[in-house]
Amino acid sequence: LDVVCVARMDLLIGIDASGSMGLSGWKAQRTALLQLVNRMALSKASGIQLGVLKFAYKITVLSQLTDDKKKLISAITKTKFDRWTTNIGGAFRSMKGMLQFGRRDAPSICMLWTDGR
């Protein structure tokens, strides 16, 4: 089954790079995110704009909201595992700032992927 998400939205995803994820958990999370990006119909005009950040102690914006799939895949693929504490509050504050560049006529959604530790 080849399912593609074509919804019109501005979606921000934060991935957990804290030490509790472990290297195998980090790699699994990154792989899942790359698979998700490949199933999205990215389009500023009519589909999804995606922004991605990683969070541990430090917050790193991998990509502001964009419909550039190649840029997203490159940024996600190149990012490294941080192994620090989990700064969920910082991730949400950063996402709030990132949404300032969103579309007024599209729903804004923030999602954090974390092990909760």
Secondary structure, 3 states (H helix, E strand, C coil): CCCCECCCEEEEEEEECEHHHHHHHHHHHHHHHHHHHHCECECCCCCEEEEEEEECCCEEEEEEEECCHHHHHHHHHHCCCCCECCCHHHHHHHHHHHHHHCCCCCCEEEEEECCCC
